[in-house]
Amino acid sequence: MQRRPIKDFTVAIVGGGMCGLVCGIGLARQGIDVKIFESTAKFAEVGAGVALSPNALRPLRSLGLLDTVLKLINIEDVKQDGFRVIAVNGDHEFIHDPPEVDTSRFDPEKQGFGIYRPTFLAALLPLVDPNNVFFNKRVTTTSLLPSGQHRIFFSDGTTYDADVIVGADGIKSTVRSSVVESGPEGRIGFSNTYAYRGVMPVDALKAAGVKVAVEARPLLWIGFCRHMATYPIDGRTLLNVAAMSRSKEYGAPVSPQEPGSWVEAVDQQEMLDAFEGSGDDLMTILKHIVKPSRWALHTLYPPLKTYVKDRVVLVGDAAHAMVPYLGAGVGQGFEDVYVLCRLLAHPKITKDNLNATLALYDNLRRPRANMILEKSLEAAQISQGFGPEKNSIEVTREKLREREDSEWHKNLVDHDLDREITNALESF
């Protein structure tokens, strides 16, 4: 339930994707006057499935949204273990399993789940006051007013003034230019990898002879300069597929942003050629992507040195767009949103100390999210380094074990965000 505004400041959120929507609901429930501005004609998410790990679920639960999402799905059908790692080539030899967890009963502290992005939005949309959402509002720029407020300029010639602007407008963020000046910091970089994406019925794969139990759990199929991630969605009846192939040699640094569209419909043969020589099950799966889309995977690199300037703050991909090799992007975005909601809702926070509050947000979020951005790029070197050209199966297994045993990797899922926020507010 949304509360009547009780704070003496207003918030404008630019972007109505998953992070923008959660942020809008979370702030409104805390009695903050918040408006959401979305550039498209309606709420919609690009892409098919998304995996939500425990650290993505904790913010949703703390904001009172997790149960709302769970009502639209059968958790027993969509709950997920960690990714089992198998080989791209041959008979898809087993390589590695993550640590086991008790799967007899769903525990959001230990397990995540896969969900359709449209299903996620459908769960939350009834919680949004339509009077606080404005569509077809494409931001062109923002400016700081003498009053301390910021003015948003839209392409239709209209403007809106708010005390805080939240940039939740993705990797191609317009709001980011109000935080980061032009230059190498925070430039958009191409990871030198294309992802071919598709969704297909599991029954069709079984009928076609696929032997790997793709419906049982998430799988990471790895090989030299190519790998594929699959996980079941929609009651384990559909398989979400992202097959990734490098466009440059192994180990090449992040390249300049790809010109033109990052998402293109391509001929199926291009995708099959990129994975030529792979095992039968993998090739069968790819042949079921009849009309593949090719995504140029980008990241913000080098990472931003700040997520905040004056009263403009960045969340999600606008702040730290990362490659998907740790499955951590959405979780980091939800952590951003939760921290921002907790801080702005605190009784100590008023219009007079907003700048200090947003600086606290930056101190809490930037080091962790930027570290995970960097580690996501490093993870690609493991996934794409397996094969006779680089790392043996023994070396790859050791690298995977070392990563799982590292403190940063354990902290990726187990991070105590509430304690971190509470400690920061006590000294604020």
C-alpha positions in Angstrom: 0.0 0.0 0.0 1.3 3.5 -0.9 1.4 6.1 1.8 0.5 9.8 1.5 3.8 11.8 1.0 5.3 12.6 4.4 8.8 13.7 3.3 9.6 17.3 2.3 11.3 16.3 -0.9 10.3 14.8 -4.3 11.9 12.1 -6.4 11.8 11.6 -10.2 12.8 8.1 -11.5 13.9 8.0 -15.1 13.4 4.5 -16.5 10.6 2.0 -15.9 12.4 -1.3 -16.1 12.8 -3.8 -13.3 15.0 -1.5 -11.1 13.0 1.7 -11.8 9.7 0.0 -11.0 11.0 -1.6 -7.7 12.5 1.8 -6.7 9.2 3.6 -7.4 7.1 1.2 -5.4 9.6 1.1 -2.5 9.8 4.9 -2.2 6.1 5.4 -2.5 5.5 2.9 0.3 7.7 5.0 2.5 5.7 8.2 2.0 7.9 9.8 -0.6 6.5 11.8 -3.5 7.9 9.9 -6.5 7.2 10.0 -10.2 8.4 7.5 -12.8 9.2 8.6 -16.4 9.4 5.9 -19.0 10.6 6.6 -22.6 8.4 3.9 -24.2 4.6 3.7 -24.6 4.2 1.1 -21.8 6.1 -0.9 -19.3 8.0 -3.6 -21.1 11.2 -5.6 -20.5 13.7 -6.6 -23.2 14.7 -10.2 -23.1 13.1 -13.4 -22.0 14.2 -14.9 -18.7 16.1 -13.6 -15.8 17.7 -15.5 -12.9 17.2 -14.0 -9.5 19.8 -15.1 -6.9 19.4 -14.9 -3.1 21.0 -11.5 -2.9 18.5 -10.2 -5.5 15.6 -11.7 -3.5 16.5 -10.2 -0.1 15.9 -6.6 -1.2 12.6 -7.7 -2.7 11.6 -9.4 0.5 12.6 -6.4 2.6 10.6 -4.1 0.4 7.6 -6.4 0.8 7.6 -7.4 -2.9 8.8 -11.0 -2.9 5.6 -12.6 -1.9 3.8 -10.6 -4.6 6.1 -12.1 -7.2 5.9 -15.6 -5.8 2.1 -15.5 -6.1 2.4 -15.6 -9.9 4.7 -18.5 -10.1 4.9 -22.1 -8.8 8.2 -21.8 -6.9 8.7 -25.6 -6.9 8.8 -25.4 -10.7 11.2 -22.5 -11.0 13.5 -22.6 -8.0 17.1 -23.1 -9.1 20.3 -24.6 -7.8 23.6 -23.1 -8.9 24.9 -23.7 -12.4 26.4 -27.1 -13.2 29.4 -26.7 -15.5 29.7 -29.1 -18.5 31.8 -29.1 -21.7 30.6 -27.5 -25.0 32.2 -30.3 -27.0 31.9 -34.1 -27.3 29.5 -35.8 -25.0 29.3 -32.7 -22.8 31.6 -34.0 -20.1 30.8 -33.0 -16.5 33.3 -30.4 -15.1 32.0 -28.9 -11.9 29.1 -28.6 -9.5 28.6 -25.7 -7.1 28.2 -26.4 -3.4 25.0 -28.4 -2.6 22.1 -26.8 -0.8 19.0 -28.4 0.7 16.4 -28.2 -2.1 13.6 -30.0 -0.3 12.0 -26.6 0.6 12.5 -23.3 -1.1 14.7 -21.0 1.0 15.4 -17.5 -0.6 18.5 -17.2 1.6 20.1 -20.2 -0.3 18.2 -20.5 -3.6 17.2 -18.3 -6.4 14.7 -18.8 -9.3 14.2 -18.0 -12.9 11.4 -15.9 -14.1 10.1 -14.3 -17.2 10.8 -10.6 -17.2 7.2 -9.8 -18.3 5.9 -12.0 -15.4 8.0 -10.0 -13.0 6.5 -6.8 -14.3 3.0 -8.2 -14.3 3.4 -9.0 -10.6 4.4 -5.5 -9.6 2.3 -3.3 -11.9 -0.8 -3.4 -9.8 1.2 -1.8 -7.0 2.0 1.3 -9.0 -0.2 4.3 -8.9 -0.9 5.1 -12.6 -1.2 8.8 -11.7 2.5 8.7 -10.9 3.7 7.2 -14.1 4.4 9.1 -17.4 5.0 7.3 -20.7 6.7 8.5 -23.9 8.9 10.7 -21.9 12.4 10.6 -23.4 15.0 12.6 -21.4 17.3 14.8 -23.3 19.2 16.4 -20.5 19.0 17.7 -16.9 20.1 20.9 -15.2 20.7 22.1 -11.6 18.4 24.9 -10.6 19.4 27.7 -8.1 16.9 26.2 -5.7 18.9 23.0 -5.5 16.3 21.1 -7.4 17.0 19.5 -10.8 15.0 20.1 -14.0 14.5 17.2 -16.4 14.1 18.2 -20.1 12.1 15.8 -22.3 12.1 15.4 -26.1 8.5 16.5 -26.3 9.4 19.9 -24.9 8.1 19.4 -21.4 10.1 19.6 -18.2 9.8 18.3 -14.6 11.5 19.6 -11.4 12.4 17.3 -8.6 14.7 17.3 -5.5 16.3 14.0 -6.5 16.7 12.4 -9.9 17.2 8.6 -10.0 18.8 7.4 -13.3 17.4 3.9 -13.8 17.6 4.2 -17.6 20.0 1.4 -18.4 23.4 1.1 -19.9 22.7 3.7 -22.5 21.6 6.1 -19.8 21.0 9.7 -20.6 21.0 10.7 -17.0 24.5 9.4 -16.5 25.8 12.4 -18.5 24.6 14.5 -15.6 26.9 12.6 -13.2 29.9 11.7 -15.3 31.5 14.2 -17.7 32.7 13.0 -21.1 35.9 11.1 -21.2 37.2 7.5 -20.6 35.6 7.1 -17.2 32.5 5.1 -17.5 32.6 4.7 -21.2 30.5 2.0 -22.7 32.8 -0.9 -23.8 32.1 -3.9 -26.0 33.1 -7.2 -24.2 34.1 -8.7 -27.6 31.3 -11.3 -27.1 28.0 -11.8 -28.9 25.1 -13.7 -27.3 22.6 -15.5 -29.4 19.4 -15.8 -27.4 16.2 -17.8 -27.7 13.5 -19.7 -25.8 12.2 -23.2 -26.7 9.9 -25.9 -25.4 11.8 -28.6 -23.4 9.6 -31.3 -24.8 10.7 -30.4 -28.4 14.3 -30.8 -27.3 13.7 -34.2 -25.8 11.8 -35.3 -28.9 14.8 -34.2 -30.9 17.1 -36.5 -28.9 18.7 -34.1 -26.4 20.1 -36.3 -23.6 21.4 -33.7 -21.2 18.8 -33.0 -18.5 18.3 -29.3 -19.4 15.1 -29.1 -17.5 16.6 -30.2 -14.2 18.8 -27.2 -13.4 20.8 -24.3 -14.8 23.8 -25.4 -17.0 26.9 -23.6 -18.1 28.4 -25.2 -21.2 32.0 -24.0 -21.6 34.6 -24.2 -24.3 37.4 -22.1 -25.8 36.1 -18.7 -26.9 32.5 -19.9 -26.7 30.1 -20.9 -24.0 26.4 -21.3 -23.4 24.1 -20.7 -20.4 20.7 -22.5 -20.2 18.1 -22.6 -17.5 14.5 -23.7 -17.3 11.6 -21.2 -16.9 7.8 -21.2 -17.0 7.3 -24.3 -14.9 10.4 -26.0 -16.5 8.5 -26.3 -19.8 10.7 -23.8 -21.6 14.4 -23.4 -21.8 16.0 -20.0 -21.8 19.2 -20.0 -23.9 22.1 -17.6 -24.2 24.9 -18.9 -26.4 28.0 -16.7 -26.4 30.8 -16.5 -28.9 33.9 -14.2 -28.8 34.5 -11.9 -31.8 38.2 -11.4 -30.9 41.0 -13.5 -29.6 40.9 -14.9 -26.1 42.1 -12.3 -23.5 41.6 -9.3 -25.7 40.7 -6.1 -23.7 37.4 -4.5 -23.7 36.8 -2.7 -27.1 35.0 0.5 -27.9 31.3 0.5 -28.1 29.8 -1.3 -31.1 28.2 1.1 -33.6 24.6 0.7 -34.6 22.1 -1.5 -32.9 23.3 -3.9 -30.2 20.5 -6.4 -30.9 20.0 -7.7 -34.3 18.0 -10.5 -35.9 20.5 -12.8 -37.7 20.5 -15.8 -39.9 20.5 -19.1 -38.0 23.5 -20.3 -39.9 25.7 -17.5 -38.5 25.0 -18.9 -35.0 25.6 -22.5 -36.0 28.9 -21.6 -37.6 30.0 -19.8 -34.4 29.6 -23.1 -32.6 30.7 -25.5 -35.3 32.3 -28.6 -33.8 30.3 -28.5 -30.6 28.6 -31.6 -29.1 25.4 -32.9 -30.5 23.1 -31.8 -27.7 24.3 -28.2 -27.8 23.9 -28.1 -31.6 20.4 -29.5 -31.4 19.5 -26.8 -28.9 20.8 -24.1 -31.2 18.9 -25.5 -34.2 15.7 -24.9 -32.2 16.5 -21.2 -32.2 15.1 -20.7 -35.7 15.2 -16.9 -35.7 18.0 -16.0 -33.3 18.7 -12.5 -32.0 22.3 -11.5 -31.6 23.2 -9.3 -28.6 26.5 -7.4 -28.5 27.4 -7.7 -24.8 28.5 -4.3 -23.4 29.7 -3.1 -20.0 30.7 0.1 -18.3 34.5 0.1 -18.3 36.4 1.4 -16.6 33.9 1.5 -13.8 32.5 4.9 -12.7 34.3 6.8 -10.0 31.0 8.1 -8.6 27.3 7.2 -8.9 26.2 10.6 -7.6 26.5 14.2 -8.5 24.6 16.9 -6.6 21.2 15.2 -6.3 21.4 13.0 -9.3 21.9 9.3 -8.5 22.4 6.3 -10.7 21.1 2.7 -10.1 21.4 -0.6 -11.9 22.9 -0.7 -15.4 23.0 3.1 -15.5 25.6 2.9 -12.7 27.4 -0.4 -13.3 26.3 -2.4 -16.4 28.1 -5.7 -16.3 28.5 -8.7 -18.5 26.3 -11.7 -17.4 29.0 -14.2 -16.4 28.2 -14.1 -12.7 24.5 -13.6 -13.1 24.8 -10.7 -10.8 23.6 -7.6 -12.7 19.9 -7.6 -11.6 20.9 -8.4 -8.0 23.3 -5.5 -7.8 20.5 -3.2 -9.2 18.1 -4.4 -6.6 20.7 -3.8 -3.9 21.1 -0.3 -5.2 17.4 0.4 -5.0 17.1 -1.1 -1.5 19.9 1.0 -0.1 18.4 4.1 -1.7 14.9 3.4 -0.3 16.3 2.7 3.2 18.3 5.8 3.2 15.7 8.2 1.8 13.0 6.8 4.1 15.0 7.2 7.3 13.6 9.7 9.8 16.9 11.6 9.8 16.7 12.4 6.1 15.2 15.7 4.9 15.6 18.0 2.0 18.4 19.7 3.9 20.7 16.7 4.0 19.9 15.0 0.7 23.4 15.7 -0.7 25.1 14.0 2.2 22.6 11.1 2.0 23.3 10.5 -1.6 27.0 10.6 -0.9 26.4 7.9 1.7 24.6 5.8 -0.9 27.6 6.2 -3.2 30.0 5.1 -0.5 27.9 2.1 0.3 27.2 0.9 -3.2 30.0 1.9 -5.6 32.9 -0.3 -4.1 30.8 -3.5 -4.1 29.0 -3.1 -7.4 32.2 -2.0 -9.2 34.1 -5.0 -7.8 31.4 -7.4 -9.1 31.5 -5.6 -12.4 35.3 -6.4 -12.6 34.9 -9.9 -11.4 32.2 -10.5 -14.0 34.7 -9.7 -16.7 37.3 -12.1 -15.1 34.7 -14.9 -15.0 34.5 -14.8 -18.8 38.2 -15.9 -18.8 37.2 -19.1 -17.1 34.1 -19.8 -19.1 35.9 -19.1 -22.4 39.3 -20.5 -21.5 38.5 -24.2 -21.3 39.9 -26.4 -24.1 43.1 -27.7 -25.5 44.0 -24.2 -26.7 44.2 -22.9 -23.1 43.1 -24.7 -19.9 42.7 -28.4 -19.3 39.7 -29.8 -17.4 41.9 -30.1 -14.2 43.0 -26.5 -14.4 39.5 -25.3 -15.1 38.1 -27.2 -12.1 40.7 -25.7 -9.9 39.9 -22.2 -11.1 36.2 -22.7 -10.4 37.0 -24.1 -6.9 39.3 -21.2 -6.2 36.6 -18.7 -7.2 34.0 -20.4 -5.0 36.3 -20.5 -2.0 37.2 -16.8 -2.3 35.8 -14.4 0.2 34.5 -12.0 -2.5 32.5 -14.9 -4.1 31.0 -16.0 -0.8 30.1 -12.4 -0.1 28.4 -12.1 -3.5 25.4 -14.0 -2.3 25.8 -13.8 1.5 26.4 -10.0 1.8 24.6 -8.6 4.9 23.2 -5.4 3.2 20.9 -4.5 6.2 23.7 -4.5 8.7 25.8 -2.4 6.3 23.0 0.2 6.0 22.2 0.2 9.7 25.9 0.8 10.6 26.2 3.6 8.1 23.0 5.3 9.4 24.1 5.1 13.0 27.1 7.2 12.2 25.3 9.5 9.8 
